[in-house]
Amino acid sequence: HILIASRFDDAAVTQLRQRADVDLRPNLSPEDLENCIGEYDALIVDSETYVPDRTIEYGYRLQVIGVAGPALDNVSVSAARAGGIEVVNVPDPQTLAAAEQTMGALLTQAHSHGPVGLAGRTLGIIGFGGVGHQVALRARAFDMHVLVHQPRLTPELALTVGVELRDLPDLLTEADFISVHLPESPETKGLLGADELALCRESAVLINVGNHHALDLDAVQNALADEQLAGAVIRVGSDSALPVTHDRLQTVPHAGASRSEVRRDVALNLVERLHELIRSHRRGNPLALRVVPVEQILPHEHYDPERVADLADRLAHDTDLVNPPVVTEWDGKYVVLDGATRTSAFTRLGYPHIVVQLVPHESEDLVLHTWYHAVCGPKPDALLERLRELSGVVLEEAPHDRLQQELDSGTALCSLITRDGNSFLARTATETADTLAPLKEIVGAYTELGSVTRTLNTDLEMLRTEAPDLCALIIFPQFALRDVLDAAVTKTVLPAGITRFLIPGRVLHLNVSLDRLRSDESLARKNTWLNKMLAEKLTHRNVRYYQEPVILLDE
C-alpha cells in the first residue's frame, strides 16, 4: 500500500497502480499525514514535502520513503534509518548531467597532466548535496580516494560510505583534484580566495561546473599564473564569458534539461526503484514477524530430543513465547535458521501455529558460517580407531597444509587434527551424492565418545590451554546456503552444531501469548492480532533497534 503525498507525474502514477495499491493525496496537512501514515508500506514525496521524525515514528509499517528529487533535506534520514526504513531518491537529469560533466573534466585533466589517470588519486569535494553525492559515487567507481568538506551534515553524506570528512584547509592540502558544488549563499560567496588556493598542491586541478560564486576568479587566475594550480575547469553561462583567461583554464557550458522531461524521468525512475525495494523486503509487518502453521516448519539440522522435551515441559507452564524462532521461506516451507528446539517443542505439544521471524534467503545480510568441533575426553587413538570402524567413511592421514584445499574442493567430508598435531581427512567410502549420511556417522561417533564444544578457534595450543582434555579438532567445509535449504525440504538434516547463521535484526523479548497461539482461531485472525500488537508497540516506542551484533547464549 503506497501513499503519494505530493504532486506526481500522471504516467508514473499509472505505472505504479499496475503494481501496487496506490493512494494519491498531494494536499495532506502535516497532521493528516501523521494520522494516516500508519496505513502505508511506502511513501512518495517531492523535495518540498517535509517528513520529520514524528511522521516516521507513526509510520510503523513503512519500508521505503522515496523522494522525487535530487536532495533529501526534507526527510529525517537518521530517524528512518533507526527504524529500518530505506530512504531513496532519484537524481534528476540536471544533477546527473552536472556529475557526469565533472567526471569528464576529471578524466580530461588527469590525462592532460601526464598518463596518471584517476585510480589511487585523491578527489576533494566541497559541498555534498545531490551533485556532490553523485560525483563521489562515480569517483569511487574509478577507485579514487574521496575527501568531503561539508560543514553541515547532509542526508546524502549520512547515506554515503567510502568518503572521509575533512575541514577545508586539510582538504585543499591533500587533494589532487578539487570539485566545488556549493549552493549560492552569502556564506559561500568567495569561499575560495587567494589564501585558500595557496594551500593547494602545485599539481592540483580545480573544477567548478556549477555556479562559480564560491570562487574568487581573480585569485584563480593568479594561482594559475603563479603555478599554484596545475589547471582549472569552470562553467560559463550561455550568454556570457569568464572575466579571466589562462591557457590552463578550461571553460565548459551549462548542462541542462527541460522541466517537463525532468519531472517525468524522475518520477518513472523512482517508481522502478520503489518497486524493486518493496519486492525485496517481502515483509508482512515492519519487524518481519508472522504467525505460520507449525506443520510447515522444517529444521535444517539435527536437534537434541532431550532439550526438546525439557523446553516442552517449560512451555507447558509458561504464558509467553519470549523469542521467536528465525526462519526463511524455501520451496513452500519455512526452514529454521535458529530455534529448532523451540519449533520442535511446539510440534511436541501439538500447537497449530507459532510466531516466527522471517529473513529473506536472498538478503545480503544473512550470512552462513561453519562451527568447528573441539572433542574432549577420549584419547586420540581411541577416536581414530572408532572413526575407522565406520562403514561409510575412509580416514587418511594428510599433511596439514593440504587440509583446507581438500575441504574447499569438496573432496573431503571434514578434517581432523589431534591434540598432538597429527592431521587427517575423512572421505566417503564410496562415490555417493549423499555426503550428509557419512558426515552424521562421524559426528555421532565422536559425540558418543566424549563431549563436544563448538568453536571458531583453530589454534591447537590455545585450545589445549582452554581444554586440557582436548582430544581433537574437527574442521568442516563451508556449506552453501542453497544446499542447506534444499536438504531441509527433503528432510535430510545436517548434524547438530555445524551451521552458524549470522542473522540481521534479531527480534528478542517479543513475549506473545501462548494461549493465543494454542487456540483454534484462524491463521488470518492470529496474524491480524499480531500486527495490531506490533503496531501498538511501535506507536508507543516499545521497540529498540540495535545495529550491533547480538551474542545469544543457548537456552
C-alpha positions in Angstrom: 0.0 0.0 0.0 1.7 3.2 -1.2 0.9 6.8 -0.4 1.9 9.6 -2.8 1.8 12.8 -0.7 2.9 15.2 -3.4 2.2 16.1 -7.0 3.5 13.3 -9.2 3.7 12.6 -12.9 0.5 11.0 -14.2 2.3 8.4 -16.3 4.3 7.3 -13.2 1.1 7.1 -11.1 -0.5 4.9 -13.7 2.6 2.6 -13.9 2.7 2.3 -10.1 -1.0 1.5 -9.9 -0.4 -1.5 -12.2 1.9 -2.9 -9.5 0.5 -1.8 -6.1 -2.4 -0.3 -4.2 -1.8 3.5 -4.5 -3.4 6.5 -2.8 -2.7 9.9 -4.4 -3.2 12.5 -1.7 -1.0 15.5 -2.6 -2.6 18.1 -0.3 -2.3 16.5 3.1 -1.5 18.7 6.1 1.3 17.6 8.4 -1.3 16.5 10.9 -3.2 14.5 8.3 0.0 12.8 7.1 0.8 11.8 10.7 -2.7 10.4 11.2 -2.8 8.2 8.1 0.9 7.2 7.6 0.5 4.0 9.7 -1.7 2.5 6.9 1.1 2.5 4.3 4.2 0.4 3.4 5.8 3.1 1.2 5.7 6.9 1.0 6.5 9.1 -2.0 7.1 12.9 -1.6 8.7 15.6 -3.6 11.7 17.7 -2.3 9.3 20.3 -0.7 7.2 17.9 1.5 8.6 17.6 5.0 8.9 14.2 6.5 10.0 14.7 10.2 10.9 12.3 13.0 7.3 12.3 14.3 5.8 11.3 10.9 8.3 8.5 10.6 7.5 7.3 14.1 3.9 6.9 13.3 4.7 5.1 10.0 5.2 1.8 11.7 4.6 -0.2 8.5 6.9 1.9 6.3 9.5 0.0 4.4 10.6 2.7 1.9 10.4 6.5 1.7 11.0 7.8 -1.9 11.9 11.4 -2.7 11.2 12.6 -6.3 14.1 15.0 -6.4 17.9 15.3 -6.2 18.2 16.1 -2.5 17.0 14.6 0.8 17.0 17.6 3.0 13.2 17.3 3.7 13.4 13.8 5.2 14.7 12.9 8.6 17.1 10.3 7.3 18.5 9.4 10.7 15.1 8.6 12.1 14.2 6.5 9.1 17.4 4.5 9.3 17.0 3.9 13.0 13.6 2.4 12.2 15.0 0.2 9.4 13.3 2.2 6.7 15.0 2.6 3.3 15.3 6.2 2.0 15.8 6.6 -1.7 15.8 9.4 -4.2 16.4 9.7 -7.9 18.7 12.4 -9.0 17.2 14.4 -11.8 18.8 14.7 -15.2 20.3 18.1 -14.4 22.0 16.6 -11.3 23.3 13.7 -13.3 24.5 15.9 -16.1 26.5 18.1 -13.7 28.0 15.0 -12.1 29.0 13.5 -15.5 30.3 16.8 -16.7 32.5 16.9 -13.6 33.8 13.3 -14.2 34.5 14.3 -17.9 36.6 17.2 -16.6 38.4 15.0 -14.2 39.3 12.5 -16.9 40.4 15.2 -19.3 42.6 17.0 -16.7 44.1 13.7 -15.4 45.4 12.7 -18.8 46.4 16.2 -19.9 48.9 16.4 -16.9 50.6 13.1 -17.6 49.4 9.5 -18.1 48.4 9.0 -14.5 44.7 8.5 -14.7 42.3 8.7 -11.7 42.8 5.4 -9.8 44.5 6.0 -6.5 44.3 9.8 -6.7 42.5 12.0 -4.2 39.4 14.0 -5.0 38.3 16.7 -2.6 34.6 17.6 -2.9 33.5 20.9 -1.4 29.7 20.8 -0.8 27.9 17.4 -0.6 24.4 17.7 -1.8 22.8 15.9 -4.7 25.6 16.7 -7.3 28.4 16.1 -4.8 27.0 12.7 -3.8 26.7 11.6 -7.5 30.3 12.7 -8.2 31.5 10.8 -5.1 29.8 7.6 -6.3 31.4 7.8 -9.7 34.8 8.7 -8.3 34.7 5.7 -6.1 34.0 3.6 -9.1 37.3 4.9 -10.6 39.0 3.8 -7.3 39.6 7.3 -6.2 40.2 8.4 -2.6 37.3 10.8 -1.8 37.5 13.6 0.8 34.5 15.8 1.6 34.2 19.2 3.2 30.6 19.8 4.3 30.1 22.0 7.4 26.5 20.8 7.9 25.7 17.1 7.8 23.5 16.4 4.8 21.3 13.3 4.3 23.5 12.4 1.3 26.5 12.3 3.5 24.7 10.2 6.1 23.8 7.7 3.4 27.2 7.5 1.7 30.1 5.2 2.6 33.6 5.3 1.3 34.2 9.1 1.9 36.2 10.9 4.6 35.3 14.2 6.1 37.9 17.0 6.2 38.0 20.6 7.2 38.6 23.0 4.3 42.4 23.6 4.8 43.2 19.9 5.1 41.1 19.0 2.0 42.9 21.7 -0.1 46.3 20.5 1.1 45.6 16.8 0.4 43.6 16.8 -2.8 44.9 16.1 -6.3 41.5 17.4 -7.7 39.1 19.8 -6.0 35.5 19.9 -7.2 33.2 22.6 -5.9 29.4 22.0 -5.6 28.0 24.7 -3.3 24.6 26.4 -3.2 24.7 30.2 -3.7 24.5 32.0 -0.3 26.3 34.8 1.5 28.3 32.3 3.5 29.7 30.5 0.4 30.4 33.6 -1.8 34.1 33.9 -2.5 34.9 30.9 -0.2 37.9 30.0 -2.3 40.2 33.0 -2.4 43.9 33.6 -2.6 44.7 32.3 0.9 42.8 29.1 0.3 44.2 28.5 -3.1 47.7 29.0 -1.7 47.2 25.8 0.3 46.7 23.6 -2.8 49.3 21.4 -4.3 51.0 22.8 -7.3 49.8 19.7 -9.2 46.1 20.2 -8.1 43.3 20.9 -10.5 40.2 23.0 -9.5 36.8 22.1 -11.1 33.6 24.0 -10.8 30.9 23.1 -13.3 28.1 24.8 -11.3 27.6 28.4 -10.3 31.1 29.8 -9.7 30.0 32.3 -7.0 32.2 30.4 -4.4 35.4 31.2 -6.4 37.4 34.4 -6.3 38.1 34.4 -10.1 41.0 36.8 -9.9 42.6 34.6 -7.2 42.1 31.6 -9.5 43.8 33.4 -12.4 46.7 34.5 -10.2 47.1 30.9 -8.9 47.3 29.6 -12.4 49.8 32.3 -13.4 51.9 31.7 -10.4 51.7 27.9 -10.9 50.0 27.3 -7.6 47.4 25.3 -9.6 48.1 23.0 -12.5 44.7 23.7 -14.1 41.1 24.8 -13.6 37.8 23.9 -15.2 35.0 26.5 -14.7 31.4 26.7 -16.1 30.4 29.8 -18.2 26.8 31.0 -18.8 25.2 30.7 -22.2 25.3 34.4 -22.8 28.5 35.5 -21.0 32.2 34.8 -20.8 34.5 34.5 -17.8 36.2 37.7 -16.9 39.5 35.8 -16.6 41.5 33.7 -19.1 44.5 31.4 -19.0 45.9 28.7 -21.2 45.4 26.2 -18.4 41.8 27.3 -17.7 39.2 25.3 -19.5 35.6 26.6 -19.7 32.5 24.3 -20.0 28.9 25.2 -20.9 25.9 24.7 -18.6 24.3 21.3 -18.8 20.5 21.3 -18.6 17.2 19.7 -19.5 13.6 20.8 -19.9 11.5 20.9 -16.7 8.7 18.6 -18.0 11.3 15.9 -19.1 13.0 16.2 -15.7 9.8 15.6 -13.7 8.7 12.6 -15.8 12.1 11.0 -15.8 12.5 11.4 -12.0 9.0 10.0 -11.4 9.4 7.0 -13.6 12.8 6.1 -12.3 11.6 6.5 -8.7 8.7 4.1 -9.4 11.2 1.4 -10.6 13.4 1.8 -7.6 10.5 1.7 -5.1 9.1 -1.4 -6.8 12.4 -3.3 -6.5 12.9 -2.3 -2.9 9.4 -3.2 -1.8 9.6 -6.5 -3.6 12.9 -7.4 -2.0 11.6 -6.6 1.5 8.6 -9.1 1.4 7.6 -8.2 4.9 4.2 -8.8 6.4 4.9 -6.2 9.1 7.7 -3.8 10.0 9.5 -6.4 12.2 9.2 -9.3 9.6 7.1 -11.4 12.1 4.4 -13.8 11.1 2.2 -16.4 12.5 2.6 -19.6 10.5 1.5 -23.3 10.7 3.8 -25.4 12.8 3.4 -28.3 10.3 5.1 -26.2 7.6 8.3 -25.6 9.6 11.3 -27.8 8.9 14.6 -27.9 10.8 17.8 -27.8 8.8 19.9 -29.6 11.4 19.5 -32.5 13.9 18.2 -31.4 17.3 18.6 -32.9 20.8 15.3 -34.7 21.8 16.2 -34.3 25.5 16.4 -30.5 25.1 13.1 -30.5 23.2 11.5 -32.5 26.0 12.9 -30.1 28.6 11.7 -27.0 26.7 8.2 -28.5 26.1 7.9 -29.1 29.8 8.7 -25.4 30.5 6.4 -24.2 27.8 3.5 -26.2 29.2 3.7 -24.0 32.3 4.8 -20.7 30.7 2.4 -17.9 29.5 4.5 -16.3 26.7 6.8 -17.2 23.8 9.7 -14.9 24.5 11.9 -15.1 21.5 10.5 -16.2 18.1 12.5 -18.7 16.0 14.1 -17.4 12.9 13.1 -19.0 9.5 13.4 -18.4 5.8 10.9 -19.4 3.1 12.1 -22.1 0.7 10.1 -24.2 -1.7 6.8 -23.5 0.1 8.2 -24.3 3.6 9.7 -22.4 6.5 13.2 -23.7 7.1 14.5 -22.9 10.7 17.8 -21.0 10.7 17.8 -20.6 14.5 15.4 -22.1 17.1 14.9 -25.7 16.1 14.4 -26.7 19.7 11.5 -24.2 20.1 9.7 -25.3 16.9 10.2 -29.0 17.8 8.8 -28.3 21.3 5.7 -26.6 19.7 5.3 -29.7 17.5 5.6 -32.0 20.5 2.9 -30.0 22.4 0.5 -30.0 19.4 0.4 -26.3 18.8 -1.2 -25.4 15.4 0.7 -22.1 15.0 3.8 -20.3 16.1 5.2 -16.8 15.6 8.4 -16.7 13.5 10.8 -14.0 12.3 11.2 -14.2 8.5 14.6 -13.5 7.0 14.7 -13.4 3.1 17.2 -16.1 2.0 18.4 -13.7 -0.7 19.3 -11.0 1.9 23.0 -9.9 1.7 22.9 -9.5 5.4 22.2 -13.2 6.0 25.5 -15.0 6.3 26.1 -18.7 6.8 29.3 -19.7 8.6 30.6 -23.0 9.9 31.3 -24.0 13.5 34.2 -26.4 14.3 34.0 -29.1 16.9 36.5 -29.5 19.8 36.2 -33.1 21.0 37.3 -33.6 24.6 37.6 -36.7 26.8 38.9 -39.7 24.8 42.5 -40.4 23.8 43.3 -39.5 20.1 44.0 -43.2 19.3 40.6 -44.2 20.6 38.8 -41.6 18.5 40.8 -42.6 15.3 40.0 -46.3 15.9 36.3 -45.5 16.3 36.2 -43.5 13.1 38.0 -46.2 11.1 35.2 -48.6 12.1 32.5 -46.5 10.3 31.3 -48.3 7.2 30.7 -45.1 5.1 33.9 -43.3 6.0 37.6 -43.6 5.0 40.1 -41.8 7.2 43.5 -41.0 5.8 46.5 -39.1 7.1 47.3 -35.9 5.3 49.8 -33.1 5.6 48.4 -30.1 7.5 48.9 -27.7 4.6 46.6 -29.8 2.3 43.6 -29.9 4.6 41.9 -26.6 3.6 42.5 -27.2 -0.1 40.7 -30.6 0.1 37.8 -29.1 2.1 37.4 -26.2 -0.4 37.4 -28.6 -3.4 34.6 -30.7 -1.8 36.6 -34.0 -1.9 36.6 -34.4 1.9 33.8 -34.6 4.4 35.9 -32.9 7.2 39.4 -32.7 8.5 40.7 -33.8 11.9 43.7 -32.5 13.9 44.6 -34.4 17.0 45.9 -32.7 20.2 49.4 -33.7 19.3 49.2 -32.2 15.8 48.6 -35.2 13.6 46.1 -34.3 10.7 43.7 -36.5 8.8 41.0 -36.2 6.1 37.7 -38.0 6.2 36.2 -39.1 2.9 33.2 -41.1 1.8 34.0 -44.8 1.4 32.1 -45.0 -1.9 31.2 -42.5 -4.6 27.8 -41.0 -3.5 25.9 -37.8 -3.8 24.7 -38.2 -0.2 27.5 -36.8 1.9 25.3 -35.9 4.9 24.8 -39.6 6.0 28.5 -40.3 6.4 29.1 -36.9 8.0 26.3 -37.7 10.5 28.1 -41.0 11.2 31.3 -39.1 12.0 29.6 -36.6 14.3 27.6 -39.3 16.0 30.7 -41.4 16.7 32.7 -38.7 18.4 29.7 -37.4 20.3 29.3 -40.8 21.9 32.9 -41.0 22.9 33.3 -37.5 24.5 32.0 -34.0 25.0 31.8 -31.6 22.0 32.2 -27.9 22.1 31.6 -25.6 19.2 34.4 -23.2 18.4 35.8 -20.9 15.7 39.3 -21.3 17.0 41.8 -23.4 15.1 44.8 -22.6 17.3 45.6 -26.0 18.9 47.9 -24.5 21.6 45.2 -22.2 22.7 42.5 -24.9 22.6 44.7 -27.2 24.7 45.1 -24.4 27.2 41.3 -23.9 27.3 40.5 -27.6 27.5 43.4 -29.7 28.9 41.5 -32.9 28.0 41.2 -31.9 24.3 41.3 -34.9 22.0 40.9 -33.4 18.5 39.6 -30.5 16.5 37.2 -31.3 13.7 37.0 -28.8 10.9 34.1 -28.8 8.4 33.9 -27.2 4.9 31.9 -24.1 4.3 28.3 -25.1 3.3 26.3 -23.2 0.6 23.0 -21.8 1.8 21.1 -23.3 -1.1 22.4 -26.8 -0.3 21.4 -26.5 3.3 17.9 -25.3 2.4 17.5 -28.0 -0.3 18.5 -30.7 2.2 16.0 -29.3 4.8 12.9 -29.5 2.5 13.8 -33.1 1.6 14.0 -33.8 5.4 17.8 -34.5 5.1 19.1 -32.6 8.1 22.7 -31.7 8.9 24.4 -32.9 12.1 23.8 -30.6 15.0 26.1 -27.7 15.8 27.8 -27.2 12.5 26.0 -24.3 10.8 26.2 -20.8 12.2 23.8 -18.2 10.8 24.5 -14.5 11.3 21.0 -13.1 11.3 20.3 -9.4 10.7 18.0 -7.6 13.1 17.2 -10.4 15.6 13.8 -9.8 17.3 14.1 -10.6 21.0 11.7 -10.4 24.0 8.6 -10.4 21.8 6.5 -12.1 24.6 3.5 -13.3 22.6 0.7 -15.2 24.3 1.0 -18.9 24.2 -2.8 -19.3 24.8 -3.5 -17.3 21.7 -1.1 -19.4 19.6 -2.6 -22.6 21.1 -6.2 -21.5 20.3 -8.3 -22.6 17.4 -8.5 -19.1 15.9 -7.8 -18.9 12.2 -4.3 -18.1 10.9 -5.6 -14.9 9.4 -7.1 -13.7 12.7 -3.9 -14.5 14.6 -1.9 -12.5 12.1 -4.2 -9.6 12.4 -3.8 -9.8 16.2 0.0 -9.9 15.9 0.1 -6.9 13.6 -2.1 -4.9 15.9 0.1 -5.9 18.9 3.3 -4.8 17.0 1.6 -1.6 15.8 0.9 -0.7 19.5 4.5 -1.5 20.5 5.9 0.6 17.6 3.5 3.5 18.2 4.4 3.7 21.9 8.1 3.2 21.2 8.3 -0.1 22.9 10.9 -1.3 20.4 14.6 -0.7 20.4 16.8 -1.2 17.4 20.4 -2.3 17.7 22.8 -2.2 14.8 25.4 -4.1 16.8 25.7 -7.9 16.6 23.9 -9.9 19.4 25.7 -12.6 21.3 23.0 -15.1 22.4 23.7 -17.9 24.9 21.8 -21.2 24.4 18.7 -21.8 26.4 
